[in-house]
Amino acid sequence: MNIKIRSEIDHVAANVVQYIIYIVFVSSLIGLINLFFPTVIPFKFLETWSWGGSLSEGLLNSWPIFLWAFTATGLAVVITRNERLENLLAEGYLKEGAITSVVAGFFEEIVFRWLMFFTAIATAQLMNFLSFGLVEWFYDTVVAPFINFLTFGGIESILYHPLGWFVGAAMVTANGHFRDGHKYLGIVGYLNSWFIGFFFFWIMFNFGLITAIVVHFLYDMLIFTVGYIDRVIERHQER
């Protein structure tokens, strides 16, 4: 677990420049799509930033993933042992974790829950046109029911969004890229990122992108905090 958390720090730091380039490029692309094809993306450019209820409501409704982060990470650190040097550098680890949590929460939500989601809406409709409706059929017949089953109907209102099938399809596509970006965490982290990503989408749709950013930050920070506490405990045990 400690190796994977360290990988998270290195991975996020290496991707900051890529995130910035992506944001600039895709923002421009979405602007062009809205200019020449104003009906393709059924949301205003900054609309997702102000969706839904208050930040406090979003945080209260995020308790399941906070509990999951605390429980799963706590179990992982209990059954493993850190290297002595890792325990000695616990404070530095927590500082790095805080920076990583801020970067991941901010950039990953902007990239995956907003910009990639918007471009995926346009892409889904284009691919459906080129496939003579096959993409929409496959999504409605296979993809949406399968994911709705796996998520216990929790995101059904997004999977079958009233504005069109392509909204749910875009969510699935963007979240797939979010999941794939966490392959370095191993199979458990890979699958966990997929489910957590859907929860972040649910938060965004119900409470806005800003709330999703804060929830993502707190989720990651909780994981690092549990790891830090474990290192401090082990350090005292070694004395």
Contacts in CASP RR format, 6 or more apart in sequence:
PFRMAT RR
TARGET T0000
AUTHOR 0000-0000-0000
METHOD contacts of the structure
MODEL  1
MNIKIRSEIDHVAANVVQYIIYIVFVSSLIGLINLFFPTVIPFKFLETWS
WGGSLSEGLLNSWPIFLWAFTATGLAVVITRNERLENLLAEGYLKEGAIT
SVVAGFFEEIVFRWLMFFTAIATAQLMNFLSFGLVEWFYDTVVAPFINFL
TFGGIESILYHPLGWFVGAAMVTANGHFRDGHKYLGIVGYLNSWFIGFFF
FWIMFNFGLITAIVVHFLYDMLIFTVGYIDRVIERHQER
1 73 0 8 1.000
1 76 0 8 1.000
1 77 0 8 1.000
1 80 0 8 1.000
1 227 0 8 1.000
2 77 0 8 1.000
2 80 0 8 1.000
2 82 0 8 1.000
2 86 0 8 1.000
2 227 0 8 1.000
4 184 0 8 1.000
4 185 0 8 1.000
4 186 0 8 1.000
4 189 0 8 1.000
5 223 0 8 1.000
5 224 0 8 1.000
5 227 0 8 1.000
7 184 0 8 1.000
7 185 0 8 1.000
8 100 0 8 1.000
8 104 0 8 1.000
8 185 0 8 1.000
8 220 0 8 1.000
9 96 0 8 1.000
9 97 0 8 1.000
9 100 0 8 1.000
11 184 0 8 1.000
12 100 0 8 1.000
12 103 0 8 1.000
12 104 0 8 1.000
13 100 0 8 1.000
13 103 0 8 1.000
15 107 0 8 1.000
16 103 0 8 1.000
16 107 0 8 1.000
19 107 0 8 1.000
19 108 0 8 1.000
19 110 0 8 1.000
19 111 0 8 1.000
20 107 0 8 1.000
22 111 0 8 1.000
22 115 0 8 1.000
23 107 0 8 1.000
23 110 0 8 1.000
23 111 0 8 1.000
23 115 0 8 1.000
26 115 0 8 1.000
26 116 0 8 1.000
26 118 0 8 1.000
26 119 0 8 1.000
27 115 0 8 1.000
29 119 0 8 1.000
30 41 0 8 1.000
30 45 0 8 1.000
30 115 0 8 1.000
30 118 0 8 1.000
30 119 0 8 1.000
31 45 0 8 1.000
33 40 0 8 1.000
33 41 0 8 1.000
33 119 0 8 1.000
33 122 0 8 1.000
34 40 0 8 1.000
34 41 0 8 1.000
34 45 0 8 1.000
37 122 0 8 1.000
40 121 0 8 1.000
40 122 0 8 1.000
40 125 0 8 1.000
41 118 0 8 1.000
41 121 0 8 1.000
41 122 0 8 1.000
42 121 0 8 1.000
42 163 0 8 1.000
42 164 0 8 1.000
42 167 0 8 1.000
43 118 0 8 1.000
48 113 0 8 1.000
48 114 0 8 1.000
48 117 0 8 1.000
48 204 0 8 1.000
48 208 0 8 1.000
48 209 0 8 1.000
49 114 0 8 1.000
49 208 0 8 1.000
49 209 0 8 1.000
49 210 0 8 1.000
50 208 0 8 1.000
50 210 0 8 1.000
51 204 0 8 1.000
51 205 0 8 1.000
51 206 0 8 1.000
51 207 0 8 1.000
51 208 0 8 1.000
51 209 0 8 1.000
52 205 0 8 1.000
52 206 0 8 1.000
52 207 0 8 1.000
52 208 0 8 1.000
53 206 0 8 1.000
53 207 0 8 1.000
53 208 0 8 1.000
53 211 0 8 1.000
54 207 0 8 1.000
55 207 0 8 1.000
55 210 0 8 1.000
55 211 0 8 1.000
55 214 0 8 1.000
57 207 0 8 1.000
58 203 0 8 1.000
58 206 0 8 1.000
58 207 0 8 1.000
58 211 0 8 1.000
58 215 0 8 1.000
59 211 0 8 1.000
59 214 0 8 1.000
59 215 0 8 1.000
59 218 0 8 1.000
61 203 0 8 1.000
61 206 0 8 1.000
61 207 0 8 1.000
62 199 0 8 1.000
62 203 0 8 1.000
62 215 0 8 1.000
62 218 0 8 1.000
62 219 0 8 1.000
64 199 0 8 1.000
65 196 0 8 1.000
65 199 0 8 1.000
65 215 0 8 1.000
65 219 0 8 1.000
66 218 0 8 1.000
66 219 0 8 1.000
66 222 0 8 1.000
69 219 0 8 1.000
69 222 0 8 1.000
69 223 0 8 1.000
69 226 0 8 1.000
70 222 0 8 1.000
70 226 0 8 1.000
72 192 0 8 1.000
73 222 0 8 1.000
73 223 0 8 1.000
73 226 0 8 1.000
73 227 0 8 1.000
74 226 0 8 1.000
74 227 0 8 1.000
74 230 0 8 1.000
77 226 0 8 1.000
77 227 0 8 1.000
77 230 0 8 1.000
78 230 0 8 1.000
81 234 0 8 1.000
82 230 0 8 1.000
82 231 0 8 1.000
82 234 0 8 1.000
84 238 0 8 1.000
86 93 0 8 1.000
86 231 0 8 1.000
87 231 0 8 1.000
87 232 0 8 1.000
87 234 0 8 1.000
87 235 0 8 1.000
87 238 0 8 1.000
88 235 0 8 1.000
90 228 0 8 1.000
90 231 0 8 1.000
90 232 0 8 1.000
90 235 0 8 1.000
91 228 0 8 1.000
93 224 0 8 1.000
93 227 0 8 1.000
93 228 0 8 1.000
93 231 0 8 1.000
94 224 0 8 1.000
94 225 0 8 1.000
94 228 0 8 1.000
97 220 0 8 1.000
97 221 0 8 1.000
97 224 0 8 1.000
98 221 0 8 1.000
98 224 0 8 1.000
100 220 0 8 1.000
100 224 0 8 1.000
101 217 0 8 1.000
101 218 0 8 1.000
101 220 0 8 1.000
101 221 0 8 1.000
101 224 0 8 1.000
102 217 0 8 1.000
104 216 0 8 1.000
104 217 0 8 1.000
104 220 0 8 1.000
105 213 0 8 1.000
105 216 0 8 1.000
105 217 0 8 1.000
105 220 0 8 1.000
106 213 0 8 1.000
106 217 0 8 1.000
108 178 0 8 1.000
108 216 0 8 1.000
109 200 0 8 1.000
109 204 0 8 1.000
109 209 0 8 1.000
109 212 0 8 1.000
109 213 0 8 1.000
109 216 0 8 1.000
110 209 0 8 1.000
110 213 0 8 1.000
112 174 0 8 1.000
112 175 0 8 1.000
112 177 0 8 1.000
112 178 0 8 1.000
112 197 0 8 1.000
113 174 0 8 1.000
113 200 0 8 1.000
113 201 0 8 1.000
113 204 0 8 1.000
113 209 0 8 1.000
113 212 0 8 1.000
114 204 0 8 1.000
114 209 0 8 1.000
116 173 0 8 1.000
116 174 0 8 1.000
116 177 0 8 1.000
117 170 0 8 1.000
117 171 0 8 1.000
117 174 0 8 1.000
117 201 0 8 1.000
118 170 0 8 1.000
120 169 0 8 1.000
120 170 0 8 1.000
120 171 0 8 1.000
120 173 0 8 1.000
120 174 0 8 1.000
121 166 0 8 1.000
121 167 0 8 1.000
121 170 0 8 1.000
123 170 0 8 1.000
123 173 0 8 1.000
124 135 0 8 1.000
124 139 0 8 1.000
124 165 0 8 1.000
124 166 0 8 1.000
124 169 0 8 1.000
124 170 0 8 1.000
124 173 0 8 1.000
125 166 0 8 1.000
127 135 0 8 1.000
128 134 0 8 1.000
128 135 0 8 1.000
128 136 0 8 1.000
128 166 0 8 1.000
135 169 0 8 1.000
136 165 0 8 1.000
136 166 0 8 1.000
136 169 0 8 1.000
139 165 0 8 1.000
139 168 0 8 1.000
139 169 0 8 1.000
139 172 0 8 1.000
140 165 0 8 1.000
143 169 0 8 1.000
143 172 0 8 1.000
144 159 0 8 1.000
144 160 0 8 1.000
144 165 0 8 1.000
144 168 0 8 1.000
144 169 0 8 1.000
144 172 0 8 1.000
147 155 0 8 1.000
147 159 0 8 1.000
147 172 0 8 1.000
147 198 0 8 1.000
148 154 0 8 1.000
148 155 0 8 1.000
148 156 0 8 1.000
148 159 0 8 1.000
150 195 0 8 1.000
151 195 0 8 1.000
151 198 0 8 1.000
154 202 0 8 1.000
155 171 0 8 1.000
155 198 0 8 1.000
155 201 0 8 1.000
155 202 0 8 1.000
157 205 0 8 1.000
158 167 0 8 1.000
158 168 0 8 1.000
158 171 0 8 1.000
158 201 0 8 1.000
158 202 0 8 1.000
158 205 0 8 1.000
159 168 0 8 1.000
159 171 0 8 1.000
159 172 0 8 1.000
160 168 0 8 1.000
161 167 0 8 1.000
161 168 0 8 1.000
171 198 0 8 1.000
171 201 0 8 1.000
174 201 0 8 1.000
175 194 0 8 1.000
175 197 0 8 1.000
175 198 0 8 1.000
175 201 0 8 1.000
176 194 0 8 1.000
178 193 0 8 1.000
178 194 0 8 1.000
178 197 0 8 1.000
179 190 0 8 1.000
179 191 0 8 1.000
179 193 0 8 1.000
179 194 0 8 1.000
179 197 0 8 1.000
180 190 0 8 1.000
181 193 0 8 1.000
182 189 0 8 1.000
182 190 0 8 1.000
182 192 0 8 1.000
182 193 0 8 1.000
183 190 0 8 1.000
185 192 0 8 1.000
185 193 0 8 1.000
196 219 0 8 1.000
200 212 0 8 1.000
200 215 0 8 1.000
200 216 0 8 1.000
201 212 0 8 1.000
203 211 0 8 1.000
203 212 0 8 1.000
203 215 0 8 1.000
204 211 0 8 1.000
204 212 0 8 1.000
END
